[in-house]
Amino acid sequence: MISDSKIQKSLEQYITNRIKEIKYDNYESIQRIKKIWKCENGLDFVYGYYVGKIEEGSFRFLLKYTRSEQSDKFDSDGIREIIEMHKKELLEIIKINFNE
């Protein structure tokens, strides 16, 4: 978990904003990616795809926010925990926007 509450709050806001932006993503590009990976369960694939994208973006956000060059300063478990707190919201947006 992230120990600094100010950083934690900023990261939570970043993740919430990123989830809301999903509805503007290109449906066709996600469908192409699913076909490339030969994925049968679309919902699981798209959910995992976005968790990965949000996690990667969160690392970049934290590095910029803290002006740090130490990526090992933040653990992926803490970031993933915050993303998972928004699991229901993320799944609802995916279901609505990607017909999954």
C-alpha positions in Angstrom: 0.0 0.0 0.0 1.1 3.6 -0.6 2.1 5.2 2.7 1.7 8.9 1.8 -2.1 9.8 2.0 -1.7 12.7 -0.4 -0.1 10.5 -3.1 -2.8 7.8 -2.4 -5.6 10.3 -2.9 -4.1 11.6 -6.1 -3.6 8.1 -7.4 -7.1 7.2 -6.6 -8.4 10.2 -8.5 -6.1 9.4 -11.5 -7.5 5.8 -11.6 -11.1 7.0 -11.3 -10.6 9.5 -14.2 -8.9 6.9 -16.3 -11.8 4.5 -15.8 -14.3 7.2 -16.9 -12.2 7.8 -20.0 -12.7 4.2 -21.2 -16.0 5.1 -22.7 -14.2 7.2 -25.3 -11.9 4.3 -26.4 -12.2 2.9 -29.8 -14.4 -0.2 -29.8 -12.9 -1.6 -33.1 -9.3 -1.5 -31.9 -10.3 -3.5 -28.8 -12.1 -6.0 -31.0 -8.9 -6.4 -33.2 -6.8 -6.9 -30.1 -9.2 -9.6 -28.9 -8.9 -11.4 -32.2 -5.1 -11.2 -32.3 -5.0 -12.8 -28.8 -7.7 -15.4 -29.8 -9.6 -14.6 -26.6 -12.9 -16.4 -26.1 -14.1 -14.7 -22.9 -14.3 -11.1 -24.0 -15.2 -9.6 -20.7 -12.3 -11.1 -18.9 -9.9 -10.1 -21.7 -11.1 -6.5 -21.9 -11.1 -6.2 -18.1 -7.5 -7.5 -17.9 -6.5 -5.2 -20.8 -7.7 -2.2 -19.0 -6.3 -3.2 -15.6 -2.9 -3.5 -17.3 -3.3 -0.1 -19.0 -4.4 1.6 -15.9 -1.6 0.0 -13.8 1.0 1.1 -16.3 -0.4 4.6 -16.5 -0.5 4.7 -12.7 3.2 4.0 -12.5 3.9 6.8 -14.9 1.6 9.1 -13.0 3.4 8.3 -9.7 6.8 8.9 -11.2 5.7 12.3 -12.5 3.8 13.2 -9.4 6.7 12.4 -7.1 9.4 13.6 -9.6 11.1 10.3 -8.8 13.2 8.1 -11.0 12.8 5.1 -8.7 10.1 2.9 -10.1 10.7 0.3 -7.4 9.6 2.9 -4.8 6.0 1.9 -5.5 4.7 -1.6 -5.4 2.3 -2.9 -8.1 0.2 -4.6 -5.3 -0.7 -1.2 -3.9 -1.7 0.1 -7.3 -3.6 -3.1 -8.2 -5.5 -2.9 -4.8 -6.7 0.6 -5.7 -7.8 -0.5 -9.2 -9.6 -3.5 -7.7 -11.6 -1.1 -5.4 -13.1 0.2 -8.6 -13.7 -3.3 -10.1 -17.5 -3.0 -10.2 -17.4 0.4 -11.9 -14.8 -0.8 -14.4 -16.8 -3.9 -15.3 -20.0 -1.8 -15.8 -18.3 0.6 -18.1 -16.8 -2.3 -20.1 -20.2 -4.1 -20.4 -21.9 -0.9 -21.6 -19.3 0.4 -24.0 -18.0 -2.9 -25.5 -21.1 -5.1 -25.4 -19.2 -7.7 -23.3 
